[in-house]
Amino acid sequence: MRAPWIKNVTFNTNLMASSLIDQDNRRWNAQLLQDLFVPGDIEIISKRQPVVTREDFYSWKFNKSGNFTVKSAYWLACDLKTKAHQPEALLLPSLNPLKEKIFLWKSLCEALPVAQLIIKRGMKADERCQLCGGEEEDINHVLFTCHIARQVWAEAGIPSPQFGFSASSIFANLSFLFGVKKLNRGSSESIRTWPWILWILWKSRNEFLSEGKRWTALDIVRRARGDADEWFLAQMVDKEMQLKQAGEQEVSKLRWKTPPKEWLMCNIACDWDRRKNLMGAAWVVRNHKGVVLYHSRRAFAEIASKDQANMQAFLWAAESMTSLPFLFHTEEALRSLAGIEEWKVLVIKRETNRGTSFIAESVNSYNLVQSYVATGLPVWLFELFVNKSRFL
């Protein structure tokens, strides 16, 4: 909450809320509101019209009744303490495992209430599948061999075993699904939905038994894909939040360190793709004020290991330094400085070298394989480099 923004520079500081009420129609005076407040605040104020038939009173907003209670005050004190000292507790809705994960565990442990297991525990039940009317209903039948389940797996676009799902072993079927991603068959968007398909199959079976509602195979697939997409999107949001928090921590804790006044610092970074054997490398040269003087990016093919990538990036950067105008080019200058330590190698944390790392990663992440050398900083990282230099 905040106070309304005042539209004019000068205003009556003793103005009361009652002065803004039109006593004839018992509403806010629209003309006075327009004279005093900005349009956005006028819209907010107009949503709550004044009650002129009774005196104003205090209301405690942390209780539904509006009355102050010890219980609500205790809750507020605990809530403020939690927000201050345990902010991560508010980011996660629950620390419990994903319900699909628990469902898979129960399926393998025979802990689901299907007809076969109910009868096995001495209770009376119809052993037939209520969806298809055939054979004994066990967990494997509900999830894989029932005619509804077979239609769902066919509609889902998920690869199936060579001879179809096993009619007797749920362990074999789930083992296949756990490794289906390695088969490189079908789209990744379809393959990733299989835990949700199992879960929605079970939910649809329960709804049919309790409410008589029958889901079609296409309905089950659509629901499973929707739930899966929502979950994966939530994971992306969580990662973005973590990156944002990490960036804020970097500003306060881990910063790029300036070189001595007479020195220049060359930061090197590389990003290696194991599958393509492709490496992106970059270097950035800055002075003691953090101003970027030069930067470069280069793509290297046929890089077989991470160690080779690191060495290649280092050698390329060292070679590049000898061709830049800020170094001594003449043999006389080199002889006069013989025996004097003109360079040193420092190992720094990746968090303090984010700008150079982003340039190197652009080769594999965005397929920017064009190599170049340029003065100044890359335009797309302007904010990153400039913001860093402001804190030096």
C-alpha positions, 0 to 999 in steps of 0.5 A: 500500500502507498499514499495516493500520488498528488497531481499538483505541487501545491495542495492543502495539507489539512484537507480531510477526506470529508472535503472530497465527498459530494454531500448531495449524492453521497459519492466522491466529488469527481471534479475534486478528485481530478484536480488532486490525483492522477487518473490511476489513483482516481480509478482506485479511489472510485472503486470504494465509495464513502459511507456517509451514514455512519462514522469512520472506524478502524479495521484490522485487515489481517482478520476477515471480521476486521476486528483485532485478535491476538491470534491474527496478531501472532500470525502477522508477527510470524509471517513477517519473521518468516519473510525476513529470515526464510524467504525460500519457504514462500517461493515453494508451495510445498516441499513434498515430492511431485504427486506423479512421483509418489504415484509411480512409487505406489504403482510399483509397490502394489499400493493402489486400490485396484480390484485384484489387490482389494480381493487379495486383502480379504475384501469383496469386490468385482474383480473385472475392469469396470472400464472394459468389462474384461479380465482381472483388474490389476495395476498393470491392466489399468495403466497399460493393457486396458483398451482405454489405456492402449488407445491413450498410448497410441494417441500420445505419440510415445514410442512403445516396446517392439512387441507392445507393453507387457501384459504381466509385468508393470516393472518391465513397462515402467522400465521401458518408459524410464529409458524411452528418452534414449531411443531418440524416437518421437518428439521430446514434447510427447515423450516427456508427458508419460508420467502425467499420462499414467496419472491421468489414466488413474484419475479418469478410472477413479472418476468413472467409478465415483461419478460415472464420467467417462473420458475419451483417450483424446481427452486424457492425452490433452489433459496430460500434455497440458499438465506436463507443459504447466509443470515444465513452464514452472521449472523454467520460471524457477530457474529464471528466479534462481538466476535473478537471485544469483545475479543480485548476489553477484552484484553484492558479493562477487564482482569483477576485480580491477587490475592495477592502474598501469595494467590491463586485464584480459578475461578468457572464457570458453563453452564446449559442446560435447555432442558437436565437438564445437567450442566457443571462446571469447576474451575481453580486455578492460582497464583499471576503470572497467572500461572494455577496450577490445573483445573477441569471439571465435568458434573452434571445431573438432575439440575433443575434450574440455581440457583441450577446449580450455588450453585452446582458448588460452593459447588463442587469447595469448596469441591475440594479445601480441597483435593488439595496439596497446602492447609493445611491438618493437624488439627494443622494447621487448629487450628492455623489459627482458627479465621483468614479469610483464604478465600473470595468470589468475584463476577467477570464479565464473560468476565474476567473468559473466560477460566473457562467458556469455560471449563464448556461450553464444556460439553454441547457444545461438549458433553464432559461429562467426569469429571477429575482433572488435573495439569496445564492448558488444552492444547486446551486453552493454548493460552488463559491462556498464553496470559492473563498471559503475560499482568499481 
